[in-house]
């Protein structure tokens, strides 16, 4: 899924253990979760749930908007670089034609034009490096912002639902099997999207 490639790379690093809470005095201190989400194991001693990160990233509107902005930015960078490269190629072909037909008024003039083309080539490479670095920096910033958004929400969510452990899962990287009743992805996505929608108003 190319559309999500930027942010998925950053979020896979978050793939294990979003939150731990203390296990002592569960009966007195933990609120009960909704019956449809999460499961209690070992006779009520440990309450565990998981979030499917792949699914979350495809449904979380903030993630979708960030990815769309990054795709547009990359397309604009490619357009700019391609236009400059096309112009440089034309200039190089024009130089070659003039040189082969002795059209330059002097060898100095030919050398001057050759030097200009070499500088333009170096400038284009420098621009490409600069724009790539800026894109990578912004991608890292977006990854951090997205991760913080998810972690902050899950901490708030867990104050109500009282899990001891909430895992994240990407494909089969962390969980080979989990009871579907432990999957709280949809609740997390709904909460994140509701919070994101209200922040945009």
C-alpha positions in Angstrom: 0.0 0.0 0.0 2.2 2.8 -1.3 -0.3 5.4 0.0 0.6 4.6 3.6 4.3 3.7 3.1 5.7 6.8 4.8 3.8 6.5 8.1 3.7 2.7 8.3 7.5 2.6 8.5 7.6 4.9 11.4 4.7 3.2 13.2 6.0 -0.4 12.9 8.6 0.7 15.5 5.7 1.1 17.9 4.6 -2.4 17.3 4.8 -3.8 20.9 3.3 -2.6 24.2 1.5 0.6 24.1 0.6 0.7 27.8 1.2 -1.1 31.1 -0.8 -0.6 34.3 -0.2 -2.1 37.7 -1.7 -5.5 38.3 -2.4 -5.1 42.1 -6.0 -4.7 43.4 -7.7 -5.3 40.1 -11.1 -5.9 41.5 -11.2 -2.6 43.4 -9.4 -0.3 40.9 -10.2 -1.4 37.4 -13.4 -0.3 35.6 -15.1 -2.9 33.5 -14.6 -2.8 29.7 -17.5 -3.1 27.3 -18.3 -6.8 26.7 -17.5 -6.5 23.0 -13.9 -5.4 23.4 -11.0 -6.9 25.3 -10.7 -10.1 27.3 -9.8 -11.0 30.8 -7.5 -14.0 31.3 -6.2 -16.1 34.2 -9.3 -15.8 36.3 -9.5 -12.0 36.0 -5.9 -11.4 37.0 -4.8 -9.8 33.7 -6.7 -7.8 31.2 -5.2 -7.7 27.6 -6.3 -6.2 24.3 -4.6 -5.5 21.0 -4.8 -3.0 18.2 -4.3 -4.0 14.5 -1.9 -1.2 13.3 -2.4 -1.9 9.6 -6.2 -1.5 10.0 -5.8 1.5 12.2 -3.6 3.3 9.6 -6.1 2.7 6.8 -9.0 4.1 8.8 -7.6 6.9 11.0 -8.4 10.1 9.2 -5.5 12.0 10.6 -3.1 9.3 9.1 -5.0 9.4 5.8 -4.7 13.2 5.6 -1.0 13.2 6.5 -0.3 10.6 3.8 -2.3 12.5 1.2 -0.3 15.7 2.0 3.0 13.7 1.7 2.0 12.1 -1.6 1.2 15.6 -3.0 4.5 17.0 -1.7 6.4 14.1 -3.3 4.6 14.5 -6.6 5.4 18.3 -6.6 9.1 17.5 -5.9 9.2 15.0 -8.7 7.5 17.5 -11.1 10.0 20.2 -10.2 13.0 17.9 -10.6 11.7 16.4 -13.8 11.1 19.8 -15.4 14.6 21.0 -14.5 16.2 17.7 -15.7 14.3 18.0 -19.0 15.4 21.5 -19.5 19.0 20.6 -18.7 18.9 17.7 -21.2 17.6 20.1 -23.9 20.4 22.6 -23.1 23.0 19.8 -23.2 21.7 18.6 -26.6 21.8 22.2 -27.9 25.3 22.6 -26.7 26.3 19.3 -28.4 24.8 20.5 -31.7 26.5 23.9 -31.6 29.8 22.3 -30.7 29.7 19.7 -33.5 28.8 22.4 -36.0 31.4 24.9 -34.8 28.6 27.4 -33.9 30.4 28.9 -30.9 32.2 32.1 -31.7 35.3 31.1 -29.8 36.6 28.1 -27.8 36.3 30.3 -24.7 32.6 30.7 -25.4 32.1 27.0 -25.8 34.0 26.4 -22.5 31.8 29.0 -20.8 28.6 27.2 -21.9 30.1 23.9 -20.9 30.9 25.2 -17.4 27.4 26.6 -17.1 25.8 23.2 -17.9 28.1 21.5 -15.4 27.1 23.9 -12.7 23.4 23.4 -13.6 23.9 19.7 -13.3 25.5 20.1 -9.9 22.8 22.5 -8.8 20.1 20.0 -9.8 21.7 17.2 -7.8 22.0 19.5 -4.8 18.4 20.5 -5.1 17.4 16.8 -5.4 19.3 16.0 -2.2 17.9 19.0 -0.3 14.3 18.2 -1.3 14.8 14.5 -0.4 16.2 15.5 3.0 13.3 17.9 3.7 10.8 15.1 2.7 12.5 12.6 5.0 12.6 15.2 7.9 8.9 15.9 7.5 8.0 12.2 7.3 9.9 11.6 10.6 8.0 14.5 12.1 4.7 13.2 10.9 5.5 9.7 12.2 6.2 11.1 15.7 3.1 13.3 15.6 0.9 10.3 14.6 2.5 8.0 17.2 2.0 10.6 19.9 -1.6 11.1 18.8 -2.3 7.3 19.1 -0.5 6.8 22.3 -2.1 9.8 24.0 -5.6 8.6 23.0 -4.9 5.0 24.1 -3.8 6.3 27.5 -7.0 8.2 27.8 -9.0 5.3 26.6 -7.4 3.0 29.1 -8.4 5.2 32.0 -12.0 4.1 31.3 -11.4 0.5 30.3 -8.5 -0.5 32.6 -6.4 -2.9 30.6 -3.2 -4.2 32.0 -1.6 -4.6 28.6 -2.5 -3.3 25.2 -0.5 -4.7 22.3 -0.1 -3.4 18.8 0.0 -5.8 15.9 1.2 -5.5 12.3 0.3 -8.5 10.1 1.8 -11.5 12.0 4.8 -9.6 13.4 3.7 -9.8 17.0 0.6 -11.9 17.3 0.3 -15.3 15.7 -3.1 -15.7 17.2 -5.5 -13.7 19.4 -9.1 -14.2 20.3 -11.1 -11.7 18.2 -12.8 -10.5 21.3 -9.4 -9.0 22.4 -9.3 -6.7 19.2 -10.2 -3.1 20.2 -9.0 -1.6 16.9 -12.4 -0.3 15.8 -13.1 1.3 19.2 -9.7 3.0 19.0 -10.2 4.2 15.4 -13.7 5.5 16.2 -12.3 7.4 19.2 -9.3 8.8 17.3 -11.5 9.9 14.4 -14.0 11.6 16.7 -11.3 13.5 18.4 -9.6 14.4 15.1 -12.9 15.6 13.6 -13.6 17.8 16.7 -10.1 19.3 16.5 -10.6 20.4 12.9 -13.8 22.4 13.7 
